[in-house]
Amino acid sequence: MDMSLSLNETRVIGCLLEKESTTPDQYPLSLNALTNACNQKSNREPVLSLAESEVKATLDALLKERLVSEDTGARVSKYRHRFCNTEFGSLQLTDQERGIACVLFLRGAQTPGELRGRTGRLAEFADVREVEGVLQHMVERGLVVQLPREAGKRESRYAHLFSGEVSIVNQADLVADDKARIRELEHEVMILRAEVERLNRELGR
């Protein structure tokens, strides 16, 4: 994978991909509209609060990488992505792959079931099995990676690789660390309860 995008860059590209499909009459986007899209509280994980200057700096970086283009003919400059499916670009995605990439950019790692539900306005999938098939093809192309299944979960999550390699080991370690910390806290609570009961007895309560 040649790209190593920052969080702000994946947010900007994800918003441009999303709005191109969901509100084509308002696309390309002005800086103000793009900033609002980046800071949406719905369909975003994590929720960001970017200033226009931060979005503009991100756009400038993406313009240098030719991942975004600027339309300057109107009174206000507007921006469109050149992330995929450009005439001479190397990254060509189907509508389904594009929809999956968009959701992974905007919401982070997702299960196939979550992707099917959240790509409804971006691409069509007959069922979860079809999502899994597309994901497998994207894994083979080095575009996404399957993460270890978390305890108690029925499905594994998938993450994009446009921001570099994902540490699979760290994902598993985080789950193990959380469980160990919960056990430690439960033990501390038991000790504190015993101490409270002892003090109550000494005070004759």
N, C-alpha and C positions, 0 to 999 in steps of 0.2 A: 504494500500500500504506500503510494507516494505522498499522500496527504497526512498532516498531523495538525488537525484543527483544534483551536482552543474552544472552551465552553461558549464564549461569546460568538465565535465564528460559526459553530454548529447551530447556535440559536438563530443567528441572522439567516443563514442558509435555510434552516428548517422552516422559518417563518415565510421566506420567499417561496419555497416549494409549496407550503401549505396554502398560502393566499393565491398562488397561481391557479390552484385547483378549485378552491372553495369560493373565492370571490374574483373570478377572472376579469370582471368589468372594472375592478379597482386595481388591477395589476398592470404595470409595475408599481412599486410602492414608493411614496415620498419618504423622506427621513422621519418625519413625524409619525406617519402611519406605521412604518417599520418599527420605530421605538415602541409604540403602543402594542404592536404585535409581540415584540420581544418580552414585554412586561405583563402580558396577560396572566391573570391568576388561574384561569381554567386551561386545561390541556397543556400545562407546562410543569416540568419537574427538572430542576428546582425552579421555583418562582424567583424571577430576578427583578431588580429595580435599576435598570440602566439609564443613565442620562443620555440625552441626544448626542453629547460630545463623545461618549463611549461607543455608541452605535456608529457614529461617523468615523471614529478611529478604526473600528473593526471593518467597516466598509472600505476604508482606504487600504487596509492590509489585504483584503480580499480582491480589491481592484488590481493591486500589484501582482497577485497570483492568478489573475484572470479567471477568478471564480465568480465574479460579479461584474456586471456592466452598468454604466450610468447613462441614462437618457437625459440629455441637456437641452433638448429642443423647446420644452415647455417653460413656463415661468418658474416652476419648481423642479429641481432635478429629481428624477425617479430612478429606482434601482431594480434590476432583475438578476436572477441567478444565472450563472454559466457553469453550475456544478456538474450537470450531467446532460446528455442528449443534445449537445451542441454539434454543429455541422462537422467540425474537425476535432472534436473532443474525444479523448480515449475512453472516458467513462460513459457507457451506454447502458441504461437501465430500462426494464419493462415498467409499465405502469404499476404493477404489483411491487416490484423491487423498489421503485421510487417512493411509493406510499409507505413501505416498511422503513426505508431510510429516513424519511421525513419524521415519522413518529418516534423512532429511536433518537433522532437529533433533538426533538422537542421534549421527550418524556423519559429519556434514559432507557435502561434495559427493560424488556417486556417479554411476557410469555406469548406463545402463539395465540392463545385465546384472547389475551389483551390486544394483541395486534389486529386480530380479525375485527374486534369491536371498535377499535380506535382508528382504523383506516377506512371506515365506511364512506367518507366523502372524498377519499383520495384514490381508492382502487376497489375492485370487486373480487371477493373470494367466496367460493361456493361453501366452504366449510373450513374448519381448523386444519384438517389434513392438507388442504391445498396451501394454506399458510406455511405449514411445516415443510412442504415440498419446495416452496420458493426460498424459505430460509436455508434449507440444505444446499440449494444451488448457490446462494450467497456465501455460505460457509466455504464451499469449494472454490469460490472466486476470491476468497480472502477479504470479503467485505464485512462480514459479521462473525461473531464467535458465540458458541453455546456455553453458557456458564453452568457450573455444577448446580444440581437441583438442591434447593434449600430444604431443610428438615420440615416436614409437614406440608410441603407443596406438591401438587400433582404434576406440574409442568416445570421444565427448566426455562430460565430466561435467556434472552439473546441480547447481545450488545453490539453496537457498530464498532468498526476498527478504523474509522476515519480520523480518530484522535490518537492513534497509536495503539500498541498492544494493551489489552486488558489483563490485569494480574488475576488470573483464576485462583491461584493459591491464596491470595489475600481475601478473596470472597469467602472461601471455606473457612479461613482462619477467623474472620469476623464473626461468623455464626458460632464457632466453637468458643470464642472469647466471650460473646454475649451470654451463652449458656453458663459458662464458668462464673461470670459476674453475677448472674441471677442466683446461682446456688450460694455464692458467697454472701449476697445480701439477705437471702432467706435465713442463713445461719446467724447473721448478725441480728436480725429481727427476733429470732428465738432467744438469743442471749439477752437482749434488751427487755423482752417480755418477762423472762425469769427474774431479772434484776428488779423490775417494777413490782412484781409480785412479792419479792423478798422485802422490799422497802415498805410496801403496804402492810405486810404482816408485822414488821417491827414497829410501825406507827399505830398498830392496833386497829387498822381499818378493816 
